[in-house]
Amino acid sequence: MKRTGLVVGATLVAIVVIAAVVSCFWTPYDPNLAIPQDRLLGPSAQHWLGTDQVGADLLSRMLVGAQTCLLVGVVSVLIAAGIGVPWGIATAMAPRPWSTLLSRAADLLYAFPALLLAIILAAAVGGSTWTGMTAIGVATIPVFARISRVTSRQVLGQDYVVAARSSGIGAWRIAVTHVLPNIAPLIGVQASVSYAVAILAEAALSFLGLATPASVPTWGRMLHDAQSYLFSNPALTIWPALAIAVAVLGFNLLGDGLRDLLDPKLREVR
């Protein structure tokens, strides 16, 4: 039963990935092609999901929106893990004064949410996809730093690591050969969960106009544009909202499933 969540999560994630890959090579129509006389059409053989308020094909825009969803998740998680994991390992291995200083620095960074960072960056350099990805990634660094610090300390307390230190092996080599491989599974689980958070954060930032520009179809921007038609044409809201829900649920279930699979304390007793 514990594998059910993993299978369902992997399936939902696969749907999003397939949609993004397909949109790189084919879409039914140009996602930015506006045909005013075809605005607000219902589902049909020509437009499977209908058209939006300017006559653009909804299915084409939904498919292209999956690209932004995956791109934002990948880049923001890479930023967070690329900085947070070494930060956490260094905190665990450093002497107490330096360890405390690094921990408090992570706590300070944790006080700045992604939305606030995005507003600051947008004011400084302008709103863009990279602004949103950077803000989300930086805001998630403390999460990876904390997990890496806690798990690294557990590994550093093992006898084989103590023996490695006694034999004169340097801290850098211990971190690379002993600590990092042992904490990698938990980092992978956190990356999957953070991916879901990044999707939600990007949708919120796009909704507010602080991330991806209006010329690029994103699910969050589609929700923003559909506000005026919430009751007259609810499909404009339902489809992007459903896509966000599927992507977030998929990565959350995938993360939970990986945790159950990789954590020996949670494995099923056979």
Secondary structure as a PSIPRED ss2 file (coil, helix, strand):
# PSIPRED VFORMAT (PSIPRED V4.0)

   1 M C   1.000  0.000  0.000
   2 K H   0.000  1.000  0.000
   3 R H   0.000  1.000  0.000
   4 T H   0.000  1.000  0.000
   5 G H   0.000  1.000  0.000
   6 L H   0.000  1.000  0.000
   7 V H   0.000  1.000  0.000
   8 V H   0.000  1.000  0.000
   9 G H   0.000  1.000  0.000
  10 A H   0.000  1.000  0.000
  11 T H   0.000  1.000  0.000
  12 L H   0.000  1.000  0.000
  13 V H   0.000  1.000  0.000
  14 A H   0.000  1.000  0.000
  15 I H   0.000  1.000  0.000
  16 V H   0.000  1.000  0.000
  17 V H   0.000  1.000  0.000
  18 I H   0.000  1.000  0.000
  19 A H   0.000  1.000  0.000
  20 A H   0.000  1.000  0.000
  21 V H   0.000  1.000  0.000
  22 V H   0.000  1.000  0.000
  23 S H   0.000  1.000  0.000
  24 C H   0.000  1.000  0.000
  25 F H   0.000  1.000  0.000
  26 W C   1.000  0.000  0.000
  27 T C   1.000  0.000  0.000
  28 P C   1.000  0.000  0.000
  29 Y C   1.000  0.000  0.000
  30 D C   1.000  0.000  0.000
  31 P C   1.000  0.000  0.000
  32 N C   1.000  0.000  0.000
  33 L C   1.000  0.000  0.000
  34 A C   1.000  0.000  0.000
  35 I C   1.000  0.000  0.000
  36 P H   0.000  1.000  0.000
  37 Q H   0.000  1.000  0.000
  38 D H   0.000  1.000  0.000
  39 R C   1.000  0.000  0.000
  40 L C   1.000  0.000  0.000
  41 L C   1.000  0.000  0.000
  42 G C   1.000  0.000  0.000
  43 P C   1.000  0.000  0.000
  44 S C   1.000  0.000  0.000
  45 A C   1.000  0.000  0.000
  46 Q C   1.000  0.000  0.000
  47 H C   1.000  0.000  0.000
  48 W C   1.000  0.000  0.000
  49 L C   1.000  0.000  0.000
  50 G C   1.000  0.000  0.000
  51 T E   0.000  0.000  1.000
  52 D C   1.000  0.000  0.000
  53 Q C   1.000  0.000  0.000
  54 V C   1.000  0.000  0.000
  55 G C   1.000  0.000  0.000
  56 A C   1.000  0.000  0.000
  57 D E   0.000  0.000  1.000
  58 L H   0.000  1.000  0.000
  59 L H   0.000  1.000  0.000
  60 S H   0.000  1.000  0.000
  61 R H   0.000  1.000  0.000
  62 M H   0.000  1.000  0.000
  63 L H   0.000  1.000  0.000
  64 V H   0.000  1.000  0.000
  65 G H   0.000  1.000  0.000
  66 A H   0.000  1.000  0.000
  67 Q H   0.000  1.000  0.000
  68 T H   0.000  1.000  0.000
  69 C H   0.000  1.000  0.000
  70 L H   0.000  1.000  0.000
  71 L H   0.000  1.000  0.000
  72 V H   0.000  1.000  0.000
  73 G H   0.000  1.000  0.000
  74 V H   0.000  1.000  0.000
  75 V H   0.000  1.000  0.000
  76 S H   0.000  1.000  0.000
  77 V H   0.000  1.000  0.000
  78 L H   0.000  1.000  0.000
  79 I H   0.000  1.000  0.000
  80 A H   0.000  1.000  0.000
  81 A H   0.000  1.000  0.000
  82 G H   0.000  1.000  0.000
  83 I H   0.000  1.000  0.000
  84 G H   0.000  1.000  0.000
  85 V H   0.000  1.000  0.000
  86 P H   0.000  1.000  0.000
  87 W H   0.000  1.000  0.000
  88 G H   0.000  1.000  0.000
  89 I H   0.000  1.000  0.000
  90 A H   0.000  1.000  0.000
  91 T H   0.000  1.000  0.000
  92 A H   0.000  1.000  0.000
  93 M H   0.000  1.000  0.000
  94 A C   1.000  0.000  0.000
  95 P C   1.000  0.000  0.000
  96 R H   0.000  1.000  0.000
  97 P H   0.000  1.000  0.000
  98 W H   0.000  1.000  0.000
  99 S H   0.000  1.000  0.000
 100 T H   0.000  1.000  0.000
 101 L H   0.000  1.000  0.000
 102 L H   0.000  1.000  0.000
 103 S H   0.000  1.000  0.000
 104 R H   0.000  1.000  0.000
 105 A H   0.000  1.000  0.000
 106 A H   0.000  1.000  0.000
 107 D H   0.000  1.000  0.000
 108 L H   0.000  1.000  0.000
 109 L H   0.000  1.000  0.000
 110 Y H   0.000  1.000  0.000
 111 A C   1.000  0.000  0.000
 112 F C   1.000  0.000  0.000
 113 P C   1.000  0.000  0.000
 114 A H   0.000  1.000  0.000
 115 L H   0.000  1.000  0.000
 116 L H   0.000  1.000  0.000
 117 L H   0.000  1.000  0.000
 118 A H   0.000  1.000  0.000
 119 I H   0.000  1.000  0.000
 120 I H   0.000  1.000  0.000
 121 L H   0.000  1.000  0.000
 122 A H   0.000  1.000  0.000
 123 A H   0.000  1.000  0.000
 124 A H   0.000  1.000  0.000
 125 V H   0.000  1.000  0.000
 126 G C   1.000  0.000  0.000
 127 G C   1.000  0.000  0.000
 128 S C   1.000  0.000  0.000
 129 T H   0.000  1.000  0.000
 130 W H   0.000  1.000  0.000
 131 T H   0.000  1.000  0.000
 132 G H   0.000  1.000  0.000
 133 M H   0.000  1.000  0.000
 134 T H   0.000  1.000  0.000
 135 A H   0.000  1.000  0.000
 136 I H   0.000  1.000  0.000
 137 G H   0.000  1.000  0.000
 138 V H   0.000  1.000  0.000
 139 A H   0.000  1.000  0.000
 140 T H   0.000  1.000  0.000
 141 I H   0.000  1.000  0.000
 142 P H   0.000  1.000  0.000
 143 V H   0.000  1.000  0.000
 144 F H   0.000  1.000  0.000
 145 A H   0.000  1.000  0.000
 146 R H   0.000  1.000  0.000
 147 I H   0.000  1.000  0.000
 148 S H   0.000  1.000  0.000
 149 R H   0.000  1.000  0.000
 150 V H   0.000  1.000  0.000
 151 T H   0.000  1.000  0.000
 152 S H   0.000  1.000  0.000
 153 R H   0.000  1.000  0.000
 154 Q H   0.000  1.000  0.000
 155 V H   0.000  1.000  0.000
 156 L H   0.000  1.000  0.000
 157 G C   1.000  0.000  0.000
 158 Q C   1.000  0.000  0.000
 159 D H   0.000  1.000  0.000
 160 Y H   0.000  1.000  0.000
 161 V H   0.000  1.000  0.000
 162 V H   0.000  1.000  0.000
 163 A H   0.000  1.000  0.000
 164 A H   0.000  1.000  0.000
 165 R H   0.000  1.000  0.000
 166 S H   0.000  1.000  0.000
 167 S C   1.000  0.000  0.000
 168 G C   1.000  0.000  0.000
 169 I C   1.000  0.000  0.000
 170 G C   1.000  0.000  0.000
 171 A H   0.000  1.000  0.000
 172 W H   0.000  1.000  0.000
 173 R H   0.000  1.000  0.000
 174 I H   0.000  1.000  0.000
 175 A H   0.000  1.000  0.000
 176 V H   0.000  1.000  0.000
 177 T H   0.000  1.000  0.000
 178 H H   0.000  1.000  0.000
 179 V H   0.000  1.000  0.000
 180 L H   0.000  1.000  0.000
 181 P H   0.000  1.000  0.000
 182 N H   0.000  1.000  0.000
 183 I H   0.000  1.000  0.000
 184 A H   0.000  1.000  0.000
 185 P H   0.000  1.000  0.000
 186 L H   0.000  1.000  0.000
 187 I H   0.000  1.000  0.000
 188 G H   0.000  1.000  0.000
 189 V H   0.000  1.000  0.000
 190 Q H   0.000  1.000  0.000
 191 A H   0.000  1.000  0.000
 192 S H   0.000  1.000  0.000
 193 V H   0.000  1.000  0.000
 194 S H   0.000  1.000  0.000
 195 Y H   0.000  1.000  0.000
 196 A H   0.000  1.000  0.000
 197 V H   0.000  1.000  0.000
 198 A H   0.000  1.000  0.000
 199 I H   0.000  1.000  0.000
 200 L H   0.000  1.000  0.000
 201 A H   0.000  1.000  0.000
 202 E H   0.000  1.000  0.000
 203 A H   0.000  1.000  0.000
 204 A H   0.000  1.000  0.000
 205 L H   0.000  1.000  0.000
 206 S H   0.000  1.000  0.000
 207 F H   0.000  1.000  0.000
 208 L H   0.000  1.000  0.000
 209 G C   1.000  0.000  0.000
 210 L C   1.000  0.000  0.000
 211 A C   1.000  0.000  0.000
 212 T C   1.000  0.000  0.000
 213 P C   1.000  0.000  0.000
 214 A C   1.000  0.000  0.000
 215 S C   1.000  0.000  0.000
 216 V C   1.000  0.000  0.000
 217 P C   1.000  0.000  0.000
 218 T C   1.000  0.000  0.000
 219 W H   0.000  1.000  0.000
 220 G H   0.000  1.000  0.000
 221 R H   0.000  1.000  0.000
 222 M H   0.000  1.000  0.000
 223 L H   0.000  1.000  0.000
 224 H H   0.000  1.000  0.000
 225 D H   0.000  1.000  0.000
 226 A C   1.000  0.000  0.000
 227 Q H   0.000  1.000  0.000
 228 S H   0.000  1.000  0.000
 229 Y H   0.000  1.000  0.000
 230 L C   1.000  0.000  0.000
 231 F C   1.000  0.000  0.000
 232 S C   1.000  0.000  0.000
 233 N C   1.000  0.000  0.000
 234 P C   1.000  0.000  0.000
 235 A H   0.000  1.000  0.000
 236 L H   0.000  1.000  0.000
 237 T H   0.000  1.000  0.000
 238 I H   0.000  1.000  0.000
 239 W H   0.000  1.000  0.000
 240 P H   0.000  1.000  0.000
 241 A H   0.000  1.000  0.000
 242 L H   0.000  1.000  0.000
 243 A H   0.000  1.000  0.000
 244 I H   0.000  1.000  0.000
 245 A H   0.000  1.000  0.000
 246 V H   0.000  1.000  0.000
 247 A H   0.000  1.000  0.000
 248 V H   0.000  1.000  0.000
 249 L H   0.000  1.000  0.000
 250 G H   0.000  1.000  0.000
 251 F H   0.000  1.000  0.000
 252 N H   0.000  1.000  0.000
 253 L H   0.000  1.000  0.000
 254 L H   0.000  1.000  0.000
 255 G H   0.000  1.000  0.000
 256 D H   0.000  1.000  0.000
 257 G H   0.000  1.000  0.000
 258 L H   0.000  1.000  0.000
 259 R H   0.000  1.000  0.000
 260 D H   0.000  1.000  0.000
 261 L H   0.000  1.000  0.000
 262 L H   0.000  1.000  0.000
 263 D C   1.000  0.000  0.000
 264 P C   1.000  0.000  0.000
 265 K C   1.000  0.000  0.000
 266 L C   1.000  0.000  0.000
 267 R C   1.000  0.000  0.000
 268 E C   1.000  0.000  0.000
 269 V C   1.000  0.000  0.000
 270 R C   1.000  0.000  0.000
